[in-house]
Amino acid sequence: MPTKKTASHFATQSRIILPGSQKAAFAQTATEKPAPAAIRITVSVVVKRKAPLKTANRLGKERLTRVQFRQAHGPDPNALKLVRAFAKEYGLTPVPGTPAPGSRIIKLTGSITAMQKAFGAPLVHKTTETATYRVREGSITLPSELSGSVEAVLGLDNRPQAEPHFRIAGDTRNFAARTAQAGGFATPHASIQPSAQQANISYTPVQVAQFYQFPANASAAGQTIGILELGGGYRAADITAYFKSLGQPTPKVTAVSVDGGKNSPSTSSSADGEVMLDIEVSAAVAPGANIAVYFAPNTDQGFLDALDAAIHDTTNKPSVISISWGSAEANWTQQSMTALDAACQSAAALGITVTAAAGDNGSTDGGTGNNVDFPSSSPHVLACGGTKLTGSGTTITSEVVWNELANNEGATGGGVSNVFPLPAWQSSTNVPAPGKATGGRGVPDVCGNADPATGYTVRVDGQDLVIGGTSAVAPLWAGLIAVANQQNGATAGLLQPQIYAAKAKAGFRDITSGDNGSFSAGPGWDACTGLGSPITATLIPFLTTTASGKKPTKPKPTKPTKRKK
């Protein structure tokens, strides 16, 4: 029998540009050829919500249960119906089980030829000295009927999106992080030898927690810390040996695969340094917490899918999510930032805190002029900046802005977003003017020890290394929040409305010395260290369930229907 052809419904419609989908040209020198037509790829399509989240939901003032969230703010059923019909017409196949409960991401699989026709985006393979990437440039187009129903399409392009914000002491050229950023495609470099670290001070995460006055015998039992990783892996033997050296029980660490990403440890000069830093710092300062590590490819699609998976994970149920990867706002498409910020809004509505590193390249964030790092620039993320800390016993003797740019060893990120406007809770903090009228959000919110010269002693692939970077601060704060959640008996959720309140000032050590290039520290909030580093025992009571102190609302129980006899 002849194959029945699908009616050309969408193909006859005029095309519209998907807002925010403009993708920059490939910057590196590379050879180019068309992407092989028969190769099958999977894209992530974000559809609109049934109903927008209320402001009170986005600020965490009115919490939602997962059931309430799915019923009111899950994917719009009409949008899903349209996308499935569109996919069928263009020869694309929806991935079974997508969207997952609570998620708005439907995944579609198809050939390169089908994808190019469906999304109006030519795809080419560009090969550099070290890797081949699938690249699209310009905008995505959609049939006009899909306007407003589709908010993002990610996965057509698989260029590396983010870099990890860790630095090994003595690695003045930051080889390890650059290798990790390329997802393993870059040429590996030798790890730093102990002799290069001898001039530096180092601390265990437990010592740093003592400096920051974590409660004695702090516990995060019953909490799960989610960690996003876009490469690398961990070895169970290293984790066991490390926590034995600290005199702590080995934490339960679970690897979660997203988009084919896996726990893949290799060498200490890879993203393993990032993975181990995140696990060891967060678990050491939050004894008893479980750790769930979400491994995904280093693409904008992988980043969003990993965050989405962590937020809607009803198996591991993280109450706080730590992100140590990011990139300057200018390196992202607007659709990617919008989709990731929307996911963080969902986290806030569900009472989940998201922490993110503010970057390791000072006020430029590695670009031209002043830039801030995303996702730390999202107002729904706790942005974590870095300091240089020295202390004796359990007492801090000095804490200043981390800035080792003169030694090519990095500096804390910080500045003003050009994408996200000034949040209400920062309105009285004298955030500098943004470079663009669309911006205004000040970065970071908080800080902690990050200078590799006063870094953290961690174990990576059988080696003891000293590692710093704002990558250490995001898991440090994630651990602090897990301890607070356990002690307060409720999740903290979005912290900013609480911690920017005047009464919370006593919970911070104000950092007033140093700069990150264009911005200087001073009394109160600043664009280097935010509100300051934590005085944890004092701060924890301020991290109440919501800004209004109300507990999450619970759905009314439904009465069972009586069966007729």
C-alpha positions in Angstrom: 0.0 0.0 0.0 1.3 3.5 -0.7 2.4 5.6 2.3 -0.3 8.0 3.4 1.0 11.6 3.1 0.5 14.0 6.0 -1.6 17.0 4.9 0.4 20.2 4.4 -1.2 22.3 7.1 1.8 24.1 8.7 3.9 24.2 5.5 1.4 26.5 3.8 1.5 29.1 6.6 3.7 32.2 6.6 6.8 31.9 8.9 7.6 34.0 11.9 10.9 34.4 13.7 11.1 32.7 17.1 11.8 35.7 19.4 15.3 35.6 20.9 16.5 32.7 18.8 19.2 34.8 17.0 22.4 32.8 17.2 25.8 34.4 16.8 28.2 33.4 14.0 30.8 30.8 14.9 33.9 32.8 16.1 36.7 30.2 15.7 38.6 29.5 12.5 37.1 26.3 11.1 36.4 24.3 8.0 32.7 24.0 7.1 30.5 21.4 5.4 26.8 20.6 5.5 25.7 18.5 8.4 25.1 14.9 7.2 21.4 14.8 6.2 20.5 11.4 7.6 22.0 12.0 11.1 19.2 12.1 13.7 19.2 14.6 16.5 16.9 15.6 19.4 15.8 19.1 20.2 14.1 20.5 23.3 11.0 22.6 22.6 9.7 24.8 25.5 6.0 25.5 25.3 4.1 28.1 27.2 2.5 27.6 30.6 -1.2 27.0 31.1 -1.1 30.2 33.2 1.7 32.5 34.1 3.1 32.3 37.6 1.9 35.1 39.9 4.5 37.5 41.3 4.0 36.0 44.7 4.9 32.6 43.3 8.0 33.8 41.5 9.2 35.4 44.8 8.4 32.3 46.8 5.9 34.2 48.9 3.1 31.8 47.9 4.5 28.3 47.6 2.9 25.7 45.4 2.9 22.0 45.9 3.9 19.9 42.9 0.3 19.0 42.3 -0.8 22.6 42.4 2.1 23.6 40.1 1.4 21.0 37.5 -2.4 21.7 37.5 -2.0 25.5 37.1 1.4 26.1 35.5 2.4 23.0 33.6 2.5 23.0 29.8 -0.5 24.4 27.9 -2.3 21.5 26.4 -3.2 23.4 23.2 0.4 24.3 22.7 1.4 20.7 23.1 -1.2 19.6 20.6 0.0 22.1 18.1 3.7 21.1 18.5 2.8 17.4 18.1 0.8 18.1 14.9 3.7 20.2 13.6 6.2 17.5 14.4 4.1 14.9 12.6 3.9 17.0 9.5 7.6 17.6 9.3 8.6 14.0 10.1 9.7 14.6 13.7 9.0 12.1 16.5 8.1 13.2 20.1 10.2 11.5 22.6 8.0 9.3 24.8 7.6 10.6 28.4 8.1 14.2 27.4 7.2 16.6 28.8 7.9 15.0 32.2 5.4 15.9 35.0 5.8 19.6 35.8 8.1 20.2 32.8 7.2 22.3 29.7 9.9 20.7 27.6 8.8 18.3 24.8 11.6 16.7 23.0 11.5 16.0 19.2 13.8 13.6 17.3 14.4 13.6 13.6 16.9 13.8 10.8 19.0 16.9 10.0 17.0 17.3 6.8 13.7 17.2 8.7 15.0 19.6 11.4 16.2 22.1 8.9 12.8 22.2 7.1 10.8 22.3 10.4 12.8 25.2 12.0 14.0 27.0 8.9 17.6 26.8 10.2 20.5 25.5 8.0 22.8 23.3 10.0 26.5 22.9 9.1 29.4 21.0 10.7 32.3 23.3 11.6 35.6 21.6 12.4 38.4 23.3 14.4 41.8 21.9 15.3 40.2 20.0 18.2 36.6 19.3 17.6 33.6 19.3 15.2 30.4 21.1 16.1 27.0 21.3 14.6 26.2 24.9 14.1 23.3 27.1 13.2 23.6 30.8 12.7 20.8 33.4 12.6 17.2 32.8 13.7 14.8 30.0 14.0 11.5 30.3 12.1 8.2 28.7 12.8 4.8 28.4 11.1 2.7 31.5 12.3 0.2 29.3 14.1 2.9 28.4 16.6 3.4 32.0 17.6 3.2 32.4 21.3 2.9 28.6 21.9 6.6 27.9 21.6 9.1 29.9 23.7 12.4 28.2 22.8 13.9 25.5 20.6 17.3 24.3 21.8 19.6 21.6 20.5 19.9 22.4 16.8 23.4 23.8 17.7 25.7 21.9 20.0 28.5 24.4 20.5 29.9 24.4 24.1 27.8 27.0 26.0 29.3 27.4 29.5 32.6 27.2 31.3 33.2 25.9 34.9 34.2 28.6 37.4 37.0 26.8 39.2 40.7 27.5 39.3 43.5 25.2 40.4 46.1 27.1 42.5 49.1 27.9 40.4 47.3 27.4 37.1 47.9 30.9 35.8 46.6 30.1 32.4 43.5 28.4 33.7 44.1 25.4 31.5 42.0 23.0 33.5 38.8 25.1 33.3 39.4 25.8 29.6 39.8 22.1 28.9 36.6 21.3 30.9 34.7 24.0 29.1 35.2 22.3 25.7 33.6 19.2 27.1 36.8 17.2 26.7 37.4 18.2 23.1 40.2 20.6 24.0 43.8 19.3 24.3 44.3 18.1 27.9 47.1 19.8 29.9 49.1 18.5 32.8 47.6 19.0 36.3 49.4 21.4 38.6 52.1 19.9 40.7 52.2 20.3 44.5 55.3 22.5 44.3 53.3 25.2 42.5 50.9 25.3 45.4 53.4 25.6 48.3 53.2 29.4 48.6 49.5 29.3 49.0 47.3 28.8 52.0 44.6 26.2 51.8 41.6 25.1 54.0 39.3 22.1 54.1 35.7 23.0 53.6 35.1 22.2 57.2 37.6 24.9 58.3 35.9 27.4 56.0 32.5 26.5 57.5 34.0 27.2 60.9 35.3 30.6 59.8 31.8 31.3 58.6 30.3 30.2 62.0 28.3 27.3 60.8 26.5 25.8 63.8 28.5 23.3 65.8 27.5 19.8 64.8 25.6 21.2 61.9 23.4 18.7 60.1 21.6 18.6 56.8 20.0 15.2 57.3 17.0 14.7 55.2 18.1 17.3 52.6 19.3 16.7 49.0 21.6 19.1 47.3 21.4 19.0 43.5 24.5 19.8 41.5 24.6 20.5 37.7 27.6 19.3 35.8 28.3 19.7 32.1 31.2 17.3 31.9 33.6 15.3 34.0 32.8 12.9 36.7 33.6 11.5 40.2 35.1 8.3 41.5 33.5 6.7 44.6 36.9 5.7 46.0 38.0 9.4 46.0 34.8 10.5 47.8 35.2 7.7 50.4 38.9 8.6 51.0 38.2 12.3 51.2 35.5 12.1 53.7 37.5 9.6 55.8 40.3 12.2 55.9 37.7 14.8 57.2 36.4 12.3 59.8 32.9 12.4 58.3 30.7 9.6 57.0 30.7 9.2 53.2 27.7 11.0 51.7 25.3 9.3 49.4 26.1 10.5 45.9 23.7 9.7 43.0 24.5 10.3 39.3 21.5 11.3 37.2 21.9 11.2 33.4 20.3 14.0 31.3 20.4 14.0 27.5 23.0 11.2 27.5 25.4 12.9 29.9 27.1 10.5 32.3 29.4 10.3 35.2 32.7 10.1 33.2 35.8 10.7 35.3 39.1 11.0 33.5 42.0 13.1 34.7 42.4 16.0 37.2 43.0 18.4 34.3 39.4 17.9 33.1 36.0 18.9 34.4 36.6 16.3 37.2 38.1 19.2 39.2 34.7 21.0 39.0 32.7 17.9 39.9 34.8 16.9 42.9 35.0 20.5 44.2 31.2 20.8 44.1 30.5 17.5 45.8 33.2 17.7 48.4 32.5 21.3 49.4 28.7 21.0 49.6 28.7 17.7 51.4 31.5 18.5 53.8 29.7 21.7 55.1 26.3 20.0 55.2 26.9 16.6 56.8 24.1 14.1 56.3 22.9 15.7 53.0 22.4 13.5 50.0 24.0 14.7 46.7 22.3 14.3 43.3 24.6 15.1 40.4 22.9 15.9 37.1 25.2 15.2 34.2 24.4 16.8 30.8 26.2 17.9 27.7 27.8 21.3 27.7 25.2 23.0 25.4 22.4 25.4 26.0 20.0 22.5 25.6 21.9 20.4 28.1 22.1 23.2 30.6 18.3 23.8 30.5 17.4 20.1 30.5 19.6 19.4 33.5 18.1 22.3 35.5 14.6 21.3 34.5 15.3 17.7 35.5 16.6 18.7 38.9 13.7 21.0 39.6 11.1 18.4 38.7 12.9 15.4 40.2 10.4 13.6 42.5 12.9 10.8 43.2 15.8 12.7 44.7 13.8 15.9 45.5 16.7 18.4 45.9 15.8 21.4 48.1 18.7 23.4 46.8 20.5 23.3 43.4 24.1 24.4 42.9 25.4 25.6 39.5 29.1 26.3 39.0 29.0 26.7 35.2 28.1 29.8 33.3 29.1 32.4 30.7 28.8 36.1 30.0 25.2 37.2 29.1 26.4 38.2 25.6 27.3 34.6 24.9 23.7 33.3 25.3 20.7 33.6 23.0 17.8 35.5 24.6 15.6 32.4 24.3 18.1 30.4 26.3 18.2 32.9 29.1 14.5 33.4 29.1 13.9 29.6 29.3 16.5 29.1 32.1 15.2 32.1 34.1 11.6 30.7 33.8 12.9 27.4 35.1 14.4 29.2 38.1 11.0 30.9 38.6 9.4 27.5 38.8 12.0 26.5 41.4 11.1 29.5 43.5 7.4 28.6 43.3 8.2 25.1 44.5 10.4 26.3 47.4 13.7 25.3 45.8 16.8 27.5 46.1 19.2 27.9 43.1 22.8 29.1 43.7 25.2 30.0 40.9 28.8 31.1 40.6 29.3 34.7 39.6 32.4 34.0 37.4 36.1 34.1 37.7 37.2 36.8 35.3 36.5 40.0 37.1 34.2 42.7 35.9 34.7 41.9 32.2 33.7 38.2 32.7 36.2 37.5 30.0 34.6 39.8 27.4 34.9 43.4 26.2 33.8 46.0 28.7 31.7 45.1 31.7 29.7 41.9 31.7 28.0 39.7 34.2 27.8 35.9 34.1 24.6 34.0 33.4 22.8 32.2 35.1 24.0 34.1 38.2 22.5 37.3 36.7 19.0 35.7 36.8 17.1 37.5 39.7 15.7 34.1 40.6 19.2 32.8 41.4 21.4 33.4 44.4 24.5 34.9 42.8 27.7 33.9 44.6 30.8 36.1 44.4 34.3 35.5 45.7 36.7 36.7 48.4 40.3 36.1 49.6 40.0 34.8 53.2 42.7 34.2 55.8 42.1 33.1 59.3 43.5 31.5 62.4 41.8 28.8 64.4 38.1 29.6 63.8 38.6 33.4 63.5 38.8 35.3 60.2 41.7 37.7 60.3 41.2 39.2 56.8 38.6 38.9 54.1 38.8 41.1 50.9 37.6 40.9 47.4 39.2 38.1 45.4 41.3 39.8 42.7 44.5 38.0 41.4 44.2 39.4 37.9 47.7 40.8 38.2 49.0 37.2 38.7 46.7 35.8 36.0 44.8 33.8 38.7 41.4 35.4 38.2 39.0 37.6 40.1 35.4 37.5 41.2 32.7 38.3 38.7 30.2 41.0 39.5 28.5 44.0 38.0 25.1 44.9 36.5 23.0 42.8 34.2 22.1 44.2 30.7 19.3 41.7 30.4 17.4 41.5 33.7 15.9 44.6 35.3 16.5 45.8 38.9 14.6 43.6 41.3 12.5 45.3 43.9 14.6 43.8 46.7 17.7 45.6 45.3 16.0 48.9 44.8 17.6 50.6 47.9 21.1 49.1 47.5 22.6 51.7 45.1 23.2 49.2 42.2 25.2 51.1 39.5 23.4 52.0 36.3 23.3 49.2 33.7 24.9 49.5 30.3 21.5 48.9 28.6 18.0 50.2 29.6 16.8 46.6 29.7 19.2 45.7 32.6 19.7 46.7 36.2 20.0 43.5 38.3 23.1 43.7 40.5 25.5 40.7 40.8 26.4 39.1 43.1 24.1 38.7 46.1 26.5 37.1 48.5 30.1 35.9 48.6 32.5 33.4 50.2 36.1 32.3 50.0 37.2 31.7 46.4 40.8 32.8 45.8 42.8 29.8 44.8 45.7 31.3 46.9 43.4 30.6 49.9 41.6 27.7 48.3 40.0 24.5 49.3 41.9 21.2 49.7 40.0 18.6 47.6 40.7 15.2 46.2 40.4 14.7 42.4 41.3 11.5 40.6 43.6 10.3 43.4 45.3 13.6 43.8 45.0 16.2 46.5 44.7 19.6 44.9 44.0 23.2 46.1 41.1 24.6 44.1 39.3 28.0 44.2 37.0 30.0 42.1 33.4 31.1 42.5 32.7 27.5 41.7 33.5 26.8 45.4 31.1 29.5 46.6 28.0 28.2 45.0 28.2 24.7 46.6 29.3 26.4 49.9 26.1 28.4 50.0 24.1 25.4 48.8 25.4 23.5 51.8 24.6 26.4 54.1 21.1 26.5 52.8 20.7 22.7 53.3 21.7 23.1 56.9 19.3 26.0 57.3 16.5 24.0 55.8 17.1 21.2 58.2 17.3 23.5 61.2 14.3 25.6 60.2 12.2 22.6 59.3 11.2 24.1 55.9 13.0 25.0 52.7 14.3 28.5 52.2 13.4 28.9 48.5 14.2 32.2 46.9 16.4 33.9 49.5 16.7 37.5 48.3 13.6 39.1 49.7 14.6 37.8 53.1 18.4 38.5 53.1 18.1 42.0 51.6 15.8 43.1 54.4 17.5 45.4 56.8 17.0 43.1 59.7 19.1 40.4 58.0 22.2 42.7 58.0 23.5 41.0 61.1 23.8 37.7 59.2 26.6 39.1 57.0 30.2 40.0 57.2 30.4 43.2 55.1 33.5 43.1 52.8 34.7 46.7 52.2 38.2 46.3 50.7 39.3 45.4 47.2 37.9 45.5 43.7 37.2 43.2 40.7 38.3 45.7 38.0 35.6 48.3 37.4 33.8 47.9 40.7 35.0 48.4 44.3 33.9 47.0 47.6 32.3 49.3 50.2 29.8 49.5 53.0 26.6 47.6 52.2 25.9 45.8 49.0 28.5 46.1 46.2 29.1 44.6 42.8 32.1 42.5 44.0 30.9 40.7 47.1 27.1 41.5 47.3 25.8 41.7 50.9 28.9 39.9 52.2 30.0 36.6 53.5 27.8 34.6 55.9 27.7 34.7 59.6 25.8 31.5 59.4 24.5 30.9 62.9 23.1 34.4 62.9 21.8 34.2 59.3 19.9 30.9 59.5 16.9 32.2 61.5 16.3 34.8 58.7 16.1 32.1 56.1 12.5 31.4 56.9 10.1 29.5 54.7 9.0 32.5 52.7 9.5 36.3 52.9 6.2 36.5 54.7 7.0 33.6 57.0 4.1 31.6 55.7 4.4 27.9 55.1 3.5 26.4 51.7 -0.1 26.1 51.1 -1.4 22.6 50.8 -4.2 21.5 48.4 -7.5 20.7 50.0 -8.0 17.0 50.3 -10.6 15.7 47.9 -13.4 13.6 49.3 -13.7 10.1 47.9 -16.7 9.7 45.7 -19.3 7.2 47.0 -20.1 4.4 44.8 -23.7 3.7 44.2 -24.9 0.4 45.4 
